[in-house]
Amino acid sequence: MKTLLILTFTLTISSFYSCAPAFAQKIFTSVKTGDWNDCTTWNNGACSDILGDTYPDVNDNVIIETGHTVTITQHNGERPRDYGTTSYVGGDLAFLHSGNITINGGLTTSTNVKLLLNGNVDVFGSLATVGNTADLFVTGNLFVYSTASSFSVGDDFFISSSGSVNLDIASSSADDITFDGTGAQLCGSGSLDLKNATGSADSEIKAIEGADPNTQVCDGFEITGCPSSGVTYTCKFTGSGIFLLPVELLHFYAKKGKGKIDMEWMTASEINNAFFTVEKSLDGKSWKELGIVDGMGTSYEPTNYLFSDEDPNQGLNYYRLRQNDYDGTYAYSKVINVIYTGIVISNTSLLAYPNPSKGNLSLKVTGLESEDLSLSITDVTGKIVYQNTKVEFNPYSEIELDLRNLGLKNGIFFIKLNSRYSEVSEKLFLNF
């Protein structure tokens, strides 16, 4: 699914994964600094001992707000080898999280707790495993942005064949980094320094299961801290890999229609994309095929797709996309869900594109009444950088914005549209 090309490299985290979440996801947002397993750390309900109700379960989505540091104090009984790693077959257990994590504040571990990240993790603040046996395993996607304050691994750093890591800051691992399989990727505009935990032996760049760091580390990314001779991969080390994702999915959502559920998704680019299979489930576990939508093959232009479930079930309906290449390989999108009651209700959504943007962008809005609309844009600290309290909006057109002359810097921003009765928001990446 990953294609090596000789092109200028820009990494975008795709919304397609090698495996899809098995269960419905909740969203947990931190309200203070605290323990991951302490329900008072999160915004969901009164405290109880029911996992997944008052603190995050393994598949839930998590947001750690600016100013909060959440600590993982114990493993949850999972072995990395059960989630795509072959490099670690010992008996030690790790803390596994398969849902998405957005870290605006800090996420850390207690001493020597191993961390296994199997979902999408976006770091705008800090991420650290602490202790000389505190390994980090990445089997999903880890993106450390240039606005992040720090990223450090207490011991060994493992990237599995399904794992992708992008580091845009100077980062560190206290011992070896291991590329476990031919699909493991390490890229970014930052660097990685291998600082041995004990000082008794040199840290190394290791490759197993057919991996080759020369082509799996992006061109220009630098690894330091390993020996300058006597090992296979000497430091300082830079790779030559150039990666372009087969399909870059911008969004995938669904809404209720009259007697049906309508789905829409958009791709930014496609390489060898034969077709999409739309799949449905009633429990998030067992899936059936609903239909097939032809892909564009290879295209570098945004493409919009539509599909409808003409026979939705009463209650909760789960959907996902299977993206199929011409060579028979495939990948799954995230899972979305819609509650269907047979009654049409308004579904609000906001899409900003292009995203990332150079400052000129369009806003596509659905489900908001057109009167008394206000728009604001804030940075990651919550500071308002743009505001319009009287937005001129026609539901049959789009809102055009030009942010190029506001003196903004590259980074993450949040767009919010408010009406008298509802609100909708979207994350925006600016890259001037």
N, C-alpha and C positions, 0 to 999 in steps of 0.2 A: 504493500500500500504506500510505502514511502519511496519517492523517486529522487535520485541524485541527479542534479543538473548543474551545469557550469553557468551560474547566474549570480547577480548580486543578491545577497541573502537578507530576507526579512522574515522573522518567525512570527506566525500568528497561531495562537492556540486554537485548534479546530474544535468544533462541537461534536465531532464523531469520536467514539471510543471503541476499543476492541471488544468490550463487553458492556452491556447496558445494566443500569441499576435494577435490582430485582423487586424493590418495594417502593411504595409511595413515600415521598420525601416531605419532611417538615423543614421549616426554616427557624433556626435558633439564632438570636442576636444577643450579644453580651450586654449586660447592664452595669457591670462593674468588673474589677479585677478579681479573679478567684480560680477555684478548682474546676476543671472540665466536668467532673461528676457531681458538682454541687449545684442543685437546682436554682439556688439564689443567684448564681452567676448569669442566668439566662432570663429571657423575657416571657417564658411560656408557663403560665399557670402557677398554682400553688405547689408547694413541695410535696413529693411523695417518693416512693421507692420504685415507681414504674419506669423502667428504662424507655426512652423515646417519648415520654410524656413531659418530663420536667427537666431533662438534660439530653443532649444529642445522642441518638442511636447511630450505629455505624453508617447508615445510608442517608442520614439527614444532612441538609445544607446548613452551613455555619457562617456567621458574620461576627468577627471580633472587632469591635469599634475602637476608634482612636482613643488613646489614653487608658485602655484596658489591656492587661496581660493575663492570659488564661494558661494555666499549668496542667499538663497531663501527668498525673501522679502514679499511674499504674497501667500495666498492659491489660488488654481485654481478651487474652487467651488465644491469639491468632499466631500462626506460624507463617513467615514470609514465603516459604516454599509452596504454600497452598494458594498463592496469589501471583504466580508467574515468575518467581525467582528460583534459580537453580544454584546460585552462588552461596546460599546460606541454608544449610540443611541440619544445623545443630538444633538442640532442644530448647533454646531460649525462645521466649514468646515476645510478641510485639503488640503495640497499640495500633490497631487497624482503623482507618477511616476511609470509606468509599464514597461518601458524599463530597460535595464541593465545599471548600473553605476559602473565605475572603478575609485576609488578615490586614486590617487597617491599624490595629494596635500591635500586640505581641502574642505569639504562641510559643511556649517552651515546655520542656519536660522536667520532671524530677530527675535526680541523679540516676543515670544508667537505664532509663526507660527507652526501649527501642521504638521507633516510629515507622509505621508503614502507611504510605499515602497512595491510595488507589483511585482517587478521583481527581478533580481539577482544583489546584491550590494556587491562589493569587496572593502574593505577598507585597503589600504596600508599606508595611511596618517592619516587624522583625520575626524571624523563625529560628529556633535553636533547639538542638538536642544536647543535653548536658551530661557529662560523665565520660570516662575513658572506655566504656563499653556501650555507649549510647549511639547505636547505628541508626542510619536513616535509609529506608528503602523506598524508591519511587517506582511504582508500577503504573501510575497515571500521568498527569501533566502537572509540572511545578513551574511557575513563572514568578521570578523575583524581579520586580520592576525597579527602574532607576531611582524612584522616589523612596525605596525601602531603606531602612536604617542599617540592618544587618542580617546576615544569613550565615549560620555556622553549624557544623556537625561535630558532635563530641567524639566520635570514633570513625568507623568506616562508612563510606557513602556508596550505595548500590543503586544503579539504574538498570532496570530490567528491560527486556526486549520490547515491552509495551510502554516503556517509560520515556518521557520527554522532559528535559530540564532546560530552562532558559534563565541565565543569571546576568542581570544588567548592572550588578554592583560587584565590588571586590568581596569575595566570599572565602570561607575556609572550611576544611575538613581536617580533623585531627589525625587522620591516618589515611588508609588507602582509598582510592576510588576504583570501583569495579564496574565495567561495562558487561552486562549479563545478557548476551544475545545480539543479533545483528540489527535489531530495531532500536536499541538504546541510543538516545541523542543527548548531546550537551552543547548548548549554544548560548549566545548572548553577547552583549557589549561589555560585560564585566570580566572577571577572572576568578580562578579557584586556586588557593594556596593550601597544599597538603602539609599540615603541621602535626607531626607524630605525637600521639598522646603521651607516651612514656619517655621518649627521647632515646630509647634503647635500640631502635632499629629505624631504617629509612622507610618513609612512606613510598608507595608505588602506585602507578597506573596499571591496573590489571584488566585483562580481557579474557572472557570465557565464552563457550557456546558459539564460537565462530565470530565473535565481535572483533572489530578493527577500529581502535580509537582514531587512527589516521583519517578515516572517512566518516566516523560517527561523532567526532568533535568538529564543530563548525570552523570554517576558515576565519582566522583572526582571534578565536577564543584561546586564552593562554592559561596553562596549568603550571604552577611552580611548586617547589618544595619536595620534589622527588630527586633521586640521585642523577648526577650528570653522566654517569657511566656504569657499566656492569649490570644493567637491567634492559628489558626489551624496549620500554618507552622511557626516554630520558627527559629531564627537565632543563630549561623550560621547554614546555611542549605546546605546540599549536597544531591543530588538525587542518584538514583541507575539505571537510564536508560542506556541501551546499544542498540545502533541503527545500523542497517545495511540496506542500501538502496536496494530495490528490484532489480533495474537495474541501474548500473552506466554507463552512456553513455559517452564515451571519445570524440567522434566527430560525426558529421552528416553533410555531404556536398553533393553537386550535381555539375555536369559539363556537358557541351554539348558533345554529340557524333554525329555520322553520322546518321541523321534522328531520333535521340532520345536524351533523357536526362538521364544520368546515376547517380544513387545515391549510396553512400557508408556510412555506419555507423559502429562503433565499440563499443562493450561493454567491460568493465573491469571485470564485474561479473554480475551474474543474479540469482535471487531467485524467484522460482515459475513463471517464465516468459513463458506464453503459446505461444504468437505470437505477431508480429508487424502488424499493419494495416498502409499501406502507403496511405496518403490522399493528394489530390490535390485541388487547388483553383486558380481561375483566378483573383480574387479581394481581396484575403486575408480574406474574410468574409464567403463565402459559400463554403463548402467543400464536395468532393465526394471521395469515396473509389476507389483506383487504384488497390490494390492487398494486399495479406496477405503473410507474411514471418514467418515461424515457428521460435519460440524462442528455447533456449537451456534448458528450465526448470530451473534447478539449476546448475550453473557452476561458478567456481572461476577462470577460465582461460579467457584471452582475446578472443573475438569472433568477426569476421569480417562479415558484411552482405552487399549484393549487390542487387540492384533492378533497373530496367529501365522503364522509361515512354516511350513507343514505339510510342505514338501519341501526342507529345507535341504541344501546341498551339503557334502560332506566337506571339512574344512579351513576356510579363512577366508571368512566371509560378511559383506558390507558392507550397511548399511541407512541410508536417509535418509527424511525426510518432505518432501513438497511440500505446502505450505499454500496452498489456492486460495480466492480471494475470489469473491463473486458477480459482480464486474465483470470477471472473467477474469484479473486480475493474480495473481501467485503468488510465493512465496519458499521457499527450501530451508532445512532445519534443518542442524545439524552432522551429520557422518557418524559412525556407530558401527559396531563390528565384533564378531563373535563367532566363535571357533574351534569348529567342530562335529566331533565324532569318533564320534558315535553312542552315546556313553556319558554318562549323566546325571551331572553333577558339581554340587556346591554352588556357588551364585553369591551372594556377599555384597553387600549394598547398604544404604545408610542414607539416608533422606530426612527432612529437617527441614522442617516447615511449621507456620504460615505463615513464609515466608522472603522478604523481611525480616520481623522479628518485633518486637513491642513487649514481649517478655519471657515471654509465655505461648506455649509451642510443644509440638508432638507429634513424636515420633521413630518413623518406620516402618522396621523392621529386617527384612531377609530374609537367610537363609543363615548366621546365627550360631547356634551351640548355646546353649541357654538357661541353662546353668550357668556359674558363675564369671565373670560379666560385670562389667566395670568401665567407668566413663564419666568422661571428663575434658573440660573446655572450656578452651582457651587463647586469649590475645589474640595480636595480630600479632607481639609480641616473644617469644612462647613461654611467657609467664607463665601458670601455671594459675590460673584464676579460679573454677573449680568442679570438684569431684571427688566421685565416689561409687564406692567400691571393691566394693560389693555391690548391684548393680542387680537389682531384682525385675522379671523379664521373662517374659512369656508370648508365645510366637511367634504367637499368634492375636490379640494385641492390640497396643497401642502404648505407648511410654514417654512420660509426661507430665512436662514440666519447667516450673517457674516461676522465672524469673531476675530478677524485678522488684525484689526486695529485697536484691540483692547489691551495690548501689552501682556497677553497671557503667555506662559511658558509651556513647553511640552509636558504632558502628564494626564492624569485621570480627573474627569469632572463629572458632575451629575446634573442632568436636565430634569426639571420638574414642571409639569403643567397642572394647574388647578382650575376647577370650575366650581360652581356653587355646591355641587353635590358629589364630586368625585375628584380623584387625583391619580396621575400616572407619571412614572419616572423612567429614566433610561441612563445607563452609564455611557460616557463619551470619552474617547481617547483622542487627544490632540497631539499632532506631530507636525509642527510647522516646517 
